[in-house]
Amino acid sequence: MENVFDVLKERGLLAQTTHEEEIRELLGKEKVTFYIGFDPTADSLHVGHFLQMVVMRHMQLHGHRPIALVGGGTGHIGDPSGRTDMRRMMTTETINHNCECFKEQLSRVIDFSDDKAIMVNNADWLLNLNYIDFIRDIGSQFSVNQMLTAECFKQRLEKGLSFLEFNYMLMQAYDFLMLSRKYDCKIELGGDDQWSNILAGMNLCRRKDQKQVYGMTFTLLANSEGKKMGKTASGAVWLDPKKTSPYDFYQYWVNVQDADVIKCLKLLTFVPMEQIREMEKWEGRELNEAKRILAFEVTKMVHGEEEAQKCKATAEAVFAKGGVSEDMPTTVIPDVAGMGVLDMLVKTGLVPSKGEARRLVQQNGLSINDEKFTDPQGVISPDMIKENGMIIKKGKKTFHRVVTE
């Protein structure tokens, strides 16, 4: 069986490793327990987390055992990595609710049956810690001078880093120590912004238990311009169908830039590399087919094959045939006749604000029932509401229907 390390490397998923040769040898000779942490900052995982889930699935398919660690404890503090300000403080009830939401979403991609993977909550060991004992036992192993050189802290020092957040690295390092002791966990994986925290956990295991453990980070999901993917005008692309509909999720991937589609196929799908290498030769309209494959494969993993087929059929009806599908994104606005076009756009969720709506209209980016709408002061007239609703087109590819009941 091929070594999963080679698979991850070939697909461009790996960013950094603490001991490349040792890790590759370890993954090739034994079943390894590893972990990835998910802090409950919202009640749904998003596209950035999905990349981590794909890595877990690759590892699991090659015989290794994932631990999905939900941060019921660390969620009380908040990870400062990649942040310019402190995270919003959450109640215990909110944190617990968010952790529960993660379980269902992770289970769509990771097989938790028969102990093939386990889900653990770091609240089990963090919430009952005695602070004095923890600082004496764990805090004494950390150098403040070294911590301040970590990238996750450096970028926060200018605006101010709270002592609360300064503890986060200790907590995450302690997670690795506990998982090593309880489950013989040997590798921590995470996004490349977690490198400093992973090193801290690895060093803590070595100092406290004289045990060699390892760390790997994977590529952050970014487009060809270096910007994080998974954001739209109306916010993050969520895995929860109530927050981002399956159709909007599908359309997000259909609409990726030409320069990003091959990279996304490698990072986010299980399409064989031989097939992807053939797609690398595609140009122009052929790349649209690659985008449809990407959209279908990712939607299938997150929402199931039936939902993916439905999204594909809806997209074909709306785009290829220029028609209307009952499954296309729809907003019910009973009093839409007489409503200002800017208010209507905000109500559909196509734009987050009236300012964005005004820019869309002024830049000729809005069509209603196949006719350009260019007046930001305009209102929706009764004759715009057809038998099958009012069809709004934002830009070239985003369609939405408004109905009155």
Backbone hydrogen bonds in HBPLUS format (Angstrom, degrees):
<---DONOR---> <-ACCEPTOR-->    atom                        ^
c    i                          cat <-CA-CA->   ^        H-A-AA   ^      H-
h    n   atom  resd res      DA  || num        DHA   H-A  angle D-A-AA Bond
n    s   type  num  typ     dist DA aas  dist angle  dist       angle   num
A0006-ASP N   A0003-ASN O   3.00 MM   3  5.53 127.3  2.29 110.7 122.3     1
A0007-VAL N   A0003-ASN O   3.30 MM   4  6.72 150.7  2.39 143.5 152.0     2
A0008-LEU N   A0004-VAL O   2.89 MM   4  6.15 167.8  1.91 159.5 160.4     3
A0009-LYS N   A0005-PHE O   2.99 MM   4  6.14 153.7  2.06 142.7 150.5     4
A0010-GLU N   A0006-ASP O   2.85 MM   4  5.95 161.4  1.88 147.1 152.2     5
A0011-ARG N   A0007-VAL O   3.08 MM   4  6.25 153.3  2.16 148.9 155.5     6
A0013-LEU N   A0008-LEU O   2.91 MM   5  5.20 147.8  2.01 168.2 164.3     7
A0012-GLY N   A0009-LYS O   3.09 MM   3  5.19 158.3  2.14 104.6 111.0     8
A0219-THR N   A0013-LEU O   2.75 MM 206  5.33 147.6  1.86 134.1 145.1     9
A0015-ALA N   A0217-THR O   2.77 MM 202  5.40 167.9  1.79 143.5 139.2    10
A0016-GLN N   A0217-THR O   3.36 MM 201  5.18 148.5  2.47 114.7 123.1    11
A0217-THR N   A0016-GLN O   2.83 MM 201  5.18 163.5  1.86 151.2 153.5    12
A0018-THR N   A0215-GLY O   2.99 MM 197  5.42 150.9  2.08 160.2 157.5    13
A0023-ILE N   A0019-HIS O   2.88 MM   4  5.94 165.5  1.90 166.5 171.0    14
A0024-ARG N   A0020-GLU O   2.99 MM   4  6.16 166.9  2.01 154.2 157.8    15
A0025-GLU N   A0021-GLU O   2.98 MM   4  6.16 160.5  2.02 148.5 153.9    16
A0026-LEU N   A0022-GLU O   2.88 MM   4  6.04 161.1  1.92 148.5 154.1    17
A0027-LEU N   A0023-ILE O   2.90 MM   4  6.10 166.9  1.92 158.2 160.6    18
A0028-GLY N   A0024-ARG O   3.11 MM   4  6.19 129.2  2.38 135.8 148.6    19
A0028-GLY N   A0025-GLU O   3.17 MM   3  5.12 134.3  2.39  94.5 107.3    20
A0029-LYS N   A0025-GLU O   3.18 MM   4  6.34 124.6  2.50 143.5 156.1    21
A0029-LYS N   A0026-LEU O   3.27 MM   3  5.48 148.1  2.38 102.0 110.5    22
A0030-GLU N   A0026-LEU O   3.25 MM   4  6.22 147.3  2.36 157.6 161.1    23
A0065-ARG N   A0032-VAL O   2.94 MM  33  6.13 148.9  2.03 133.6 143.6    24
A0186-LYS N   A0033-THR O   2.89 MM 153  6.06 159.7  1.94 163.8 161.3    25
A0034-PHE N   A0065-ARG O   3.04 MM  31  6.39 157.3  2.10 158.9 163.6    26
A0067-ILE N   A0034-PHE O   2.76 MM  33  6.01 128.8  2.02 147.0 163.2    27
A0035-TYR N   A0187-ILE O   2.95 MM 152  6.54 148.6  2.05 154.6 164.7    28
A0189-LEU N   A0035-TYR O   2.91 MM 154  6.13 170.0  1.92 170.4 171.6    29
A0036-ILE N   A0067-ILE O   3.16 MM  31  6.57 152.6  2.24 171.7 176.5    30
A0069-LEU N   A0036-ILE O   3.03 MM  33  6.09 165.9  2.05 151.4 154.1    31
A0038-PHE N   A0069-LEU O   2.76 MM  31  6.06 155.3  1.82 166.8 167.5    32
A0071-GLY N   A0038-PHE O   3.01 MM  33  5.97 156.8  2.06 138.6 137.6    33
A0041-THR N   A0039-ASP O   2.87 MM   2  5.76 137.9  2.05 107.9  95.1    34
A0239-LEU N   A0045-LEU O   2.94 MM 194  5.72 160.1  1.98 155.3 149.2    35
A0049-HIS N   A0046-HIS O   2.98 MM   3  5.43 123.1  2.32 109.8 123.2    36
A0050-PHE N   A0046-HIS O   3.10 MM   4  6.44 143.8  2.23 144.2 155.2    37
A0047-VAL N   A0237-VAL O   3.10 MM 190  5.95 141.5  2.26 168.8 178.0    38
A0052-GLN N   A0049-HIS O   2.88 MM   3  5.18 118.9  2.26 103.6 119.1    39
A0053-MET N   A0049-HIS O   2.99 MM   4  6.43 149.0  2.09 149.3 159.1    40
A0054-VAL N   A0050-PHE O   2.92 MM   4  6.24 149.0  2.01 150.6 158.7    41
A0055-VAL N   A0051-LEU O   3.13 MM   4  6.48 154.7  2.20 146.0 152.0    42
A0056-MET N   A0052-GLN O   3.03 MM   4  6.35 158.4  2.08 146.8 152.5    43
A0057-ARG N   A0053-MET O   2.95 MM   4  6.22 150.1  2.04 143.6 151.9    44
A0058-HIS N   A0054-VAL O   2.93 MM   4  6.25 158.8  1.97 152.5 157.7    45
A0059-MET N   A0055-VAL O   3.01 MM   4  6.28 165.9  2.03 154.1 157.5    46
A0060-GLN N   A0056-MET O   2.84 MM   4  6.07 157.1  1.90 146.8 153.7    47
A0061-LEU N   A0057-ARG O   2.84 MM   4  5.99 163.2  1.87 155.1 158.8    48
A0062-HIS N   A0059-MET O   3.17 MM   3  5.30 140.5  2.33  98.3 109.6    49
A0064-HIS N   A0059-MET O   3.09 MM   5  5.46 159.2  2.14 146.9 141.5    50
A0063-GLY N   A0060-GLN O   2.92 MM   3  5.18 154.0  1.99 117.7 116.9    51
A0118-ILE N   A0066-PRO O   3.05 MM  52  6.55 158.1  2.09 156.3 162.5    52
A0068-ALA N   A0118-ILE O   2.91 MM  50  6.35 161.4  1.94 160.4 164.9    53
A0120-VAL N   A0068-ALA O   3.03 MM  52  6.27 156.3  2.09 141.7 148.6    54
A0070-VAL N   A0120-VAL O   2.82 MM  50  6.25 156.3  1.87 163.8 168.2    55
A0072-GLY N   A0070-VAL O   3.05 MM   2  5.94 137.2  2.24 101.1  90.8    56
A0122-ASN N   A0070-VAL O   3.10 MM  52  6.52 155.2  2.16 161.6 169.3    57
A0075-GLY N   A0071-GLY O   2.81 MM   4  5.23 141.4  1.96 131.0 139.9    58
A0076-HIS N   A0073-GLY O   3.04 MM   3  5.77 163.9  2.07 118.6 123.6    59
A0077-ILE N   A0074-THR O   2.91 MM   3  5.40 157.6  1.97 114.5 121.7    60
A0078-GLY N   A0074-THR O   3.04 MM   4  6.27 157.9  2.09 172.3 171.2    61
A0083-ARG N   A0080-PRO O   3.05 MM   3  5.35 152.3  2.13 139.1 134.3    62
A0095-ILE N   A0091-THR O   3.03 MM   4  6.33 164.7  2.06 153.5 157.6    63
A0096-ASN N   A0092-THR O   2.94 MM   4  6.14 165.2  1.96 152.0 155.7    64
A0097-HIS N   A0093-GLU O   2.96 MM   4  6.12 157.4  2.02 146.6 153.1    65
A0098-ASN N   A0094-THR O   2.94 MM   4  6.15 163.8  1.96 154.0 157.9    66
A0099-CYS N   A0095-ILE O   3.00 MM   4  6.24 155.5  2.06 149.0 155.7    67
A0100-GLU N   A0096-ASN O   3.10 MM   4  6.37 154.5  2.17 145.8 151.9    68
A0101-CYS N   A0097-HIS O   3.09 MM   4  6.44 151.8  2.17 147.8 155.6    69
A0102-PHE N   A0098-ASN O   3.14 MM   4  6.45 145.3  2.26 145.6 154.2    70
A0106-LEU N   A0102-PHE O   2.88 MM   4  6.02 167.7  1.89 166.2 168.7    71
A0107-SER N   A0103-LYS O   3.09 MM   4  6.17 149.0  2.19 142.7 151.1    72
A0108-ARG N   A0105-GLN O   3.28 MM   3  5.56 152.6  2.36 103.3 110.8    73
A0109-VAL N   A0106-LEU O   3.11 MM   3  5.71 150.6  2.19 114.2 121.7    74
A0110-ILE N   A0106-LEU O   2.88 MM   4  5.93 166.2  1.90 162.2 166.6    75
A0116-LYS N   A0113-SER O   2.93 MM   3  5.84 163.0  1.96 129.7 134.6    76
A0124-ASP N   A0121-ASN O   3.05 MM   3  5.99 165.9  2.07 126.8 129.6    77
A0125-TRP N   A0122-ASN O   3.31 MM   3  5.78 148.0  2.42 107.6 113.9    78
A0126-LEU N   A0122-ASN O   2.96 MM   4  6.02 156.1  2.02 153.2 161.0    79
A0127-LEU N   A0123-ALA O   3.32 MM   4  5.25 159.0  2.37 120.9 127.1    80
A0129-LEU N   A0126-LEU O   3.30 MM   3  5.51 168.8  2.32 112.5 113.7    81
A0134-PHE N   A0130-ASN O   2.85 MM   4  6.04 160.3  1.89 159.3 165.9    82
A0135-ILE N   A0131-TYR O   2.90 MM   4  6.10 167.6  1.92 157.5 159.7    83
A0136-ARG N   A0132-ILE O   3.00 MM   4  6.15 160.3  2.04 149.6 155.3    84
A0137-ASP N   A0133-ASP O   2.86 MM   4  5.92 161.2  1.90 148.9 154.6    85
A0138-ILE N   A0134-PHE O   2.69 MM   4  5.47 162.1  1.72 150.0 156.3    86
A0139-GLY N   A0134-PHE O   3.26 MM   5  6.67 155.2  2.32 134.8 141.9    87
A0141-GLN N   A0138-ILE O   2.93 MM   3  5.51 160.4  1.97 117.9 124.5    88
A0142-PHE N   A0139-GLY O   3.18 MM   3  5.58 169.3  2.19 116.2 118.8    89
A0147-MET N   A0143-SER O   2.97 MM   4  6.25 160.4  2.01 151.4 157.5    90
A0148-LEU N   A0144-VAL O   2.98 MM   4  6.17 154.4  2.04 152.7 158.0    91
A0149-THR N   A0146-GLN O   3.05 MM   3  5.35 149.2  2.15 105.7 115.1    92
A0150-ALA N   A0147-MET O   3.03 MM   3  5.39 156.8  2.08 109.8 117.2    93
A0153-PHE N   A0150-ALA O   3.03 MM   3  5.56 145.1  2.16 112.2 121.7    94
A0154-LYS N   A0150-ALA O   2.93 MM   4  6.11 165.8  1.95 159.5 164.3    95
A0155-GLN N   A0151-GLU O   3.49 MM   4  6.42 172.7  2.49 149.8 148.5    96
A0156-ARG N   A0153-PHE O   2.92 MM   3  5.27 148.0  2.02 110.6 121.0    97
A0157-LEU N   A0153-PHE O   3.17 MM   4  6.35 129.9  2.43 152.4 166.3    98
A0157-LEU N   A0154-LYS O   3.32 MM   3  5.46 144.4  2.46 100.9 110.0    99
A0160-GLY N   A0156-ARG O   2.85 MM   4  5.86 140.3  2.01 152.2 165.1   100
A0166-PHE N   A0162-SER O   3.08 MM   4  6.38 147.3  2.20 142.9 152.9   101
A0167-ASN N   A0164-LEU O   3.21 MM   3  5.62 146.6  2.33 105.0 113.8   102
A0168-TYR N   A0165-GLU O   2.86 MM   3  5.25 154.6  1.93 111.2 119.5   103
A0170-LEU N   A0167-ASN O   3.03 MM   3  5.39 120.0  2.41 106.6 121.2   104
A0171-MET N   A0167-ASN O   3.08 MM   4  6.41 157.4  2.13 155.3 162.3   105
A0172-GLN N   A0168-TYR O   2.91 MM   4  6.24 164.2  1.94 162.7 165.9   106
A0173-ALA N   A0169-MET O   2.95 MM   4  6.06 157.0  2.01 144.4 151.3   107
A0174-TYR N   A0170-LEU O   2.88 MM   4  6.05 150.5  1.97 143.4 151.9   108
A0175-ASP N   A0171-MET O   2.95 MM   4  6.31 142.5  2.10 142.9 153.3   109
A0176-PHE N   A0172-GLN O   3.30 MM   4  6.70 155.9  2.36 147.3 150.7   110
A0177-LEU N   A0173-ALA O   3.15 MM   4  6.53 158.2  2.20 147.2 153.2   111
A0178-MET N   A0174-TYR O   2.90 MM   4  6.16 161.8  1.93 154.8 158.9   112
A0179-LEU N   A0175-ASP O   2.87 MM   4  6.10 163.3  1.89 158.1 162.8   113
A0180-SER N   A0176-PHE O   2.87 MM   4  5.97 148.6  1.97 145.9 154.7   114
A0181-ARG N   A0177-LEU O   3.03 MM   4  6.27 154.5  2.10 144.3 150.8   115
A0182-LYS N   A0178-MET O   2.81 MM   4  5.95 163.8  1.84 153.0 157.8   116
A0183-TYR N   A0179-LEU O   2.93 MM   4  5.44 157.5  1.98 133.6 141.0   117
A0185-CYS N   A0179-LEU O   3.27 MM   6  5.54 166.2  2.29 120.5 120.9   118
A0184-ASP N   A0180-SER O   3.09 MM   4  4.47 127.4  2.38 118.6 121.9   119
A0214-TYR N   A0186-LYS O   2.81 MM  28  6.13 158.0  1.85 152.8 160.3   120
A0188-GLU N   A0214-TYR O   3.02 MM  26  6.50 154.5  2.09 146.4 150.8   121
A0216-MET N   A0188-GLU O   3.03 MM  28  6.46 156.9  2.09 158.6 162.3   122
A0190-GLY N   A0216-MET O   3.23 MM  26  6.80 133.7  2.46 144.7 156.7   123
A0218-PHE N   A0190-GLY O   2.97 MM  28  6.33 146.1  2.08 143.2 153.4   124
A0194-GLN N   A0191-GLY O   2.82 MM   3  5.54 163.8  1.85 126.3 130.5   125
A0195-TRP N   A0192-ASP O   3.42 MM   3  5.59 165.0  2.45 111.0 111.2   126
A0198-ILE N   A0194-GLN O   2.91 MM   4  6.12 157.6  1.96 162.1 169.6   127
A0199-LEU N   A0195-TRP O   2.99 MM   4  6.23 162.8  2.02 156.0 160.1   128
A0200-ALA N   A0196-SER O   3.05 MM   4  6.26 151.6  2.13 143.5 151.3   129
A0201-GLY N   A0197-ASN O   3.12 MM   4  6.42 153.7  2.19 145.5 151.2   130
A0202-MET N   A0198-ILE O   2.97 MM   4  6.22 161.6  2.00 153.9 159.2   131
A0203-ASN N   A0199-LEU O   2.95 MM   4  6.11 163.7  1.97 151.2 155.2   132
A0204-LEU N   A0200-ALA O   2.99 MM   4  6.16 148.4  2.10 140.9 149.8   133
A0205-CYS N   A0201-GLY O   3.07 MM   4  6.30 159.9  2.11 150.9 154.7   134
A0206-ARG N   A0202-MET O   3.19 MM   4  6.46 150.9  2.27 143.0 151.0   135
A0207-ARG N   A0203-ASN O   2.95 MM   4  6.17 157.8  2.00 148.3 154.1   136
A0208-LYS N   A0204-LEU O   2.89 MM   4  5.95 169.9  1.90 156.9 159.7   137
A0209-ASP N   A0205-CYS O   3.02 MM   4  5.52 151.8  2.10 130.8 139.7   138
A0211-LYS N   A0205-CYS O   3.38 MM   6  5.74 174.3  2.38 122.8 123.3   139
A0210-GLN N   A0206-ARG O   2.92 MM   4  4.29 127.3  2.21 114.6 121.2   140
A0229-MET N   A0221-LEU O   2.89 MM   8  5.75 170.3  1.90 140.0 140.7   141
A0223-ASN N   A0227-LYS O   2.78 MM   4  5.51 157.4  1.83 154.3 156.1   142
A0226-GLY N   A0223-ASN O   2.89 MM   3  5.31 163.0  1.92 118.1 121.6   143
A0237-VAL N   A0230-GLY O   2.85 MM   7  5.14 142.2  1.99 146.1 142.7   144
A0232-THR N   A0235-GLY O   2.74 MM   3  5.08 153.2  1.81 138.0 147.4   145
A0235-GLY N   A0232-THR O   3.04 MM   3  5.08 165.2  2.06 107.0 111.3   146
A0243-LYS N   A0240-ASP O   2.96 MM   3  5.44 147.5  2.06 113.7 123.1   147
A0244-THR N   A0240-ASP O   3.00 MM   4  6.23 163.5  2.03 162.5 167.9   148
A0249-PHE N   A0245-SER O   2.85 MM   4  6.08 156.5  1.90 158.0 166.0   149
A0250-TYR N   A0246-PRO O   2.85 MM   4  6.04 159.5  1.89 146.3 151.5   150
A0251-GLN N   A0247-TYR O   2.84 MM   4  6.08 162.8  1.87 151.5 156.5   151
A0252-TYR N   A0248-ASP O   2.94 MM   4  6.10 140.3  2.10 139.5 149.3   152
A0253-TRP N   A0250-TYR O   3.14 MM   3  5.60 125.4  2.45 106.0 117.6   153
A0254-VAL N   A0250-TYR O   3.12 MM   4  6.49 150.6  2.21 146.1 155.1   154
A0255-ASN N   A0251-GLN O   3.02 MM   4  6.07 140.7  2.17 144.6 153.2   155
A0256-VAL N   A0253-TRP O   3.38 MM   3  5.34 172.6  2.39 104.5 105.5   156
A0260-ASP N   A0257-GLN O   2.93 MM   3  5.33 156.2  1.98 112.9 120.7   157
A0264-CYS N   A0260-ASP O   2.97 MM   4  6.15 160.4  2.01 155.9 161.7   158
A0265-LEU N   A0261-VAL O   2.96 MM   4  6.20 153.0  2.04 147.4 154.8   159
A0266-LYS N   A0262-ILE O   3.06 MM   4  6.37 152.5  2.14 149.1 155.9   160
A0267-LEU N   A0263-LYS O   2.94 MM   4  6.18 161.6  1.97 152.5 157.8   161
A0268-LEU N   A0264-CYS O   2.82 MM   4  5.57 165.9  1.84 151.5 155.2   162
A0275-GLN N   A0272-PRO O   3.07 MM   3  5.45 123.0  2.41 105.7 118.5   163
A0276-ILE N   A0272-PRO O   3.10 MM   4  6.49 155.5  2.16 148.1 155.7   164
A0277-ARG N   A0273-MET O   2.81 MM   4  5.97 154.3  1.88 149.5 155.8   165
A0278-GLU N   A0274-GLU O   3.28 MM   4  6.55 141.9  2.43 135.6 144.5   166
A0279-MET N   A0275-GLN O   3.10 MM   4  6.47 151.6  2.19 142.5 150.3   167
A0280-GLU N   A0276-ILE O   2.97 MM   4  6.32 135.1  2.18 144.6 156.9   168
A0281-LYS N   A0278-GLU O   3.10 MM   3  5.67 157.7  2.15 112.5 119.2   169
A0282-TRP N   A0279-MET O   2.83 MM   3  5.12 155.8  1.89 111.1 119.4   170
A0286-GLU N   A0283-GLU O   3.03 MM   3  5.50 135.7  2.23 150.1 141.5   171
A0287-LEU N   A0284-GLY O   3.06 MM   3  5.69 139.6  2.22 112.7 122.1   172
A0288-ASN N   A0285-ARG O   2.94 MM   3  5.25 138.2  2.12 103.9 115.9   173
A0289-GLU N   A0286-GLU O   3.02 MM   3  5.33 130.2  2.28 102.9 115.5   174
A0290-ALA N   A0286-GLU O   3.25 MM   4  6.73 149.4  2.35 142.1 150.6   175
A0291-LYS N   A0287-LEU O   2.94 MM   4  6.27 147.8  2.04 144.2 152.7   176
A0292-ARG N   A0288-ASN O   3.02 MM   4  6.33 148.4  2.12 140.4 148.6   177
A0293-ILE N   A0289-GLU O   2.96 MM   4  6.28 153.0  2.04 148.3 155.5   178
A0294-LEU N   A0290-ALA O   2.94 MM   4  6.20 161.0  1.98 147.5 152.7   179
A0295-ALA N   A0291-LYS O   2.83 MM   4  6.05 167.7  1.85 152.0 155.1   180
A0296-PHE N   A0292-ARG O   2.93 MM   4  6.05 162.0  1.97 145.7 150.6   181
A0297-GLU N   A0293-ILE O   2.96 MM   4  6.09 170.9  1.96 155.6 158.0   182
A0298-VAL N   A0294-LEU O   3.03 MM   4  6.15 170.3  2.04 158.3 160.8   183
A0299-THR N   A0295-ALA O   3.01 MM   4  5.96 160.9  2.04 144.6 150.8   184
A0300-LYS N   A0296-PHE O   2.86 MM   4  5.92 153.0  1.93 146.9 154.8   185
A0301-MET N   A0297-GLU O   3.23 MM   4  6.46 153.2  2.30 141.4 147.0   186
A0302-VAL N   A0298-VAL O   3.12 MM   4  6.36 159.0  2.16 149.8 155.4   187
A0303-HIS N   A0299-THR O   2.73 MM   4  5.56 166.4  1.75 154.2 159.0   188
A0304-GLY N   A0300-LYS O   2.86 MM   4  4.40 134.4  2.07 116.1 123.5   189
A0308-ALA N   A0304-GLY O   3.06 MM   4  6.30 154.1  2.13 147.6 155.7   190
A0309-GLN N   A0305-GLU O   2.88 MM   4  6.11 157.4  1.93 154.4 159.4   191
A0310-LYS N   A0306-GLU O   3.06 MM   4  6.30 153.2  2.14 143.0 150.4   192
A0311-CYS N   A0307-GLU O   2.92 MM   4  6.20 157.4  1.97 148.9 154.6   193
A0312-LYS N   A0308-ALA O   2.95 MM   4  6.17 156.2  2.01 146.4 153.1   194
A0313-ALA N   A0309-GLN O   2.93 MM   4  6.16 161.9  1.96 149.2 153.7   195
A0314-THR N   A0310-LYS O   2.90 MM   4  6.10 158.3  1.95 149.0 155.3   196
A0315-ALA N   A0311-CYS O   2.92 MM   4  6.08 163.0  1.95 148.6 153.2   197
A0316-GLU N   A0312-LYS O   3.01 MM   4  6.24 156.0  2.06 147.2 153.7   198
A0317-ALA N   A0313-ALA O   2.98 MM   4  6.22 153.7  2.05 145.9 153.0   199
A0318-VAL N   A0314-THR O   2.92 MM   4  6.16 160.1  1.96 154.6 159.8   200
A0319-PHE N   A0315-ALA O   2.83 MM   4  5.79 167.9  1.84 152.1 156.3   201
A0320-ALA N   A0316-GLU O   2.96 MM   4  4.93 120.9  2.32 113.9 130.4   202
A0321-LYS N   A0316-GLU O   3.20 MM   5  6.64 143.6  2.34 157.6 167.9   203
A0323-GLY N   A0317-ALA O   2.89 MM   6  5.50 151.6  1.97 162.8 155.8   204
A0328-MET N   A0325-SER O   3.18 MM   3  5.38 168.2  2.20 108.8 112.4   205
A0401-ARG N   A0329-PRO O   2.91 MM  72  6.22 164.2  1.93 156.7 161.8   206
A0331-THR N   A0401-ARG O   2.91 MM  70  6.41 153.5  1.98 158.4 166.4   207
A0403-VAL N   A0331-THR O   3.04 MM  72  6.36 158.6  2.09 148.3 154.7   208
A0333-ILE N   A0403-VAL O   2.84 MM  70  6.21 158.1  1.89 165.4 170.7   209
A0336-VAL N   A0333-ILE O   3.22 MM   3  5.37 143.0  2.37 127.2 121.0   210
A0339-MET N   A0336-VAL O   2.92 MM   3  5.15 161.4  1.95 128.8 130.8   211
A0338-GLY N   A0380-ILE O   2.62 MM  42  5.17 168.3  1.63 154.2 158.6   212
A0380-ILE N   A0339-MET O   2.84 MM  41  5.55 157.2  1.90 153.6 159.4   213
A0344-MET N   A0340-GLY O   3.01 MM   4  6.28 157.6  2.06 153.9 160.9   214
A0341-VAL N   A0378-GLY O   2.97 MM  37  5.88 169.5  1.98 149.2 147.5   215
A0345-LEU N   A0341-VAL O   3.02 MM   4  6.23 155.8  2.08 145.8 151.1   216
A0346-VAL N   A0342-LEU O   3.15 MM   4  6.43 157.6  2.20 148.0 153.4   217
A0347-LYS N   A0343-ASP O   2.99 MM   4  6.16 157.4  2.04 147.7 154.3   218
A0348-THR N   A0344-MET O   3.11 MM   4  6.38 143.4  2.25 146.4 155.1   219
A0349-GLY N   A0346-VAL O   3.04 MM   3  5.23 144.3  2.17 102.5 113.3   220
A0357-ALA N   A0353-SER O   3.03 MM   4  6.33 154.5  2.09 143.3 151.2   221
A0358-ARG N   A0354-LYS O   2.83 MM   4  6.03 156.6  1.88 147.0 152.4   222
A0359-ARG N   A0355-GLY O   3.10 MM   4  6.39 160.3  2.14 146.0 150.8   223
A0360-LEU N   A0356-GLU O   2.98 MM   4  6.22 156.4  2.04 148.0 154.6   224
A0361-VAL N   A0357-ALA O   3.05 MM   4  6.35 162.3  2.08 154.2 157.5   225
A0362-GLN N   A0358-ARG O   2.89 MM   4  6.08 169.2  1.90 156.2 159.7   226
A0363-GLN N   A0359-ARG O   2.93 MM   4  5.97 139.9  2.10 144.1 153.6   227
A0365-GLY N   A0360-LEU O   2.87 MM   5  5.11 157.6  1.92 168.0 162.4   228
A0364-ASN N   A0361-VAL O   3.11 MM   3  5.28 154.0  2.18 115.1 115.0   229
A0395-GLY N   A0365-GLY O   2.73 MM  30  4.70 171.1  1.74 145.8 148.3   230
A0373-PHE N   A0366-LEU O   2.93 MM   7  5.65 167.6  1.94 146.7 145.0   231
A0367-SER N   A0393-LYS O   2.94 MM  26  4.97 151.8  2.02 144.0 150.7   232
A0393-LYS N   A0367-SER O   2.80 MM  26  4.97 162.8  1.83 150.4 150.9   233
A0368-ILE N   A0371-GLU O   2.78 MM   3  5.30 158.3  1.83 152.4 149.4   234
A0371-GLU N   A0368-ILE O   3.09 MM   3  5.30 155.2  2.15 107.0 114.8   235
A0369-ASN N   A0391-ILE O   2.72 MM  22  4.99 171.7  1.73 155.2 158.0   236
A0378-GLY N   A0375-ASP O   2.96 MM   3  5.12 161.3  1.99 111.2 117.1   237
A0384-MET N   A0381-SER O   3.01 MM   3  5.64 161.9  2.04 119.9 125.8   238
A0385-ILE N   A0382-PRO O   3.16 MM   3  5.72 159.4  2.20 114.1 120.1   239
A0386-LYS N   A0389-GLY O   3.24 MM   3  4.90 139.3  2.41 114.9 113.7   240
A0389-GLY N   A0386-LYS O   3.07 MM   3  4.90 161.8  2.10 103.2 107.4   241
A0390-MET N   A0402-VAL O   2.82 MM  12  5.06 160.1  1.86 146.6 153.6   242
A0402-VAL N   A0390-MET O   2.84 MM  12  5.06 155.8  1.90 142.1 150.4   243
A0392-ILE N   A0400-HIS O   2.71 MM   8  5.11 170.6  1.72 167.9 168.1   244
A0400-HIS N   A0392-ILE O   2.88 MM   8  5.11 144.2  2.01 149.7 154.5   245
A0394-LYS N   A0398-THR O   2.74 MM   4  5.09 163.6  1.77 158.6 161.8   246
A0398-THR N   A0394-LYS O   3.29 MM   4  5.09 149.8  2.39 158.7 154.6   247
